[in-house]
């Protein structure tokens, strides 16, 4: 079955830079904390920024004259072919009732392309599946099977052609196949006595 051709959302975590003396390259990345600015991008569809007011303003994604929403309200605006929605959000990993984070300084800014709502995305998914189905149906037609056989015949003919292989070896080094690692020497045991 063919894998979906839809691009996966890109996730980017922007963190403050550490002084060189504190960088330890052998330690894995730590999970994002509330101090991190989180950026999630779905190509051709939307982007989401999550962070404090200062982080969002520093990124330049909030216009200077924006009136920040109170409590659980949202502020929406449009700019060109983009739609913006700004509201408070629960920091990742925070548990408890909404009243704990509703007055906090953690915000979510959604940026959507106009006209590309969930219905647009659903239509895109249907079109992608239709293309995959058409490609799979075509792959089983007599013409596609003939083309595939011809492609394999050309491959094997070139593979067996010693003159072509010698010419190719001048420009493309032969791939060295990884061999087996030698077995560790095991001392021989005879009659229960090691040699």
Secondary structure, 3 states (H helix, E strand, C coil): CCCCCCCCCEEEEECCCCCHHHCCCCCCCCCCCCCCEEEEEECCCEEEEEECHHHHHHHCCCCCCCCCCCCCCEEEEEECCEEEEEEECCCCCCCCCHHHCCCCCCEEEEEEECCCCHHHHHHHHHHHHHHHHHHHHHHCCHHHHHHHHHHHHHHHHHHHCHHHHHHHHHHCCCCCCCCCCCCCCCCCEECCEEC
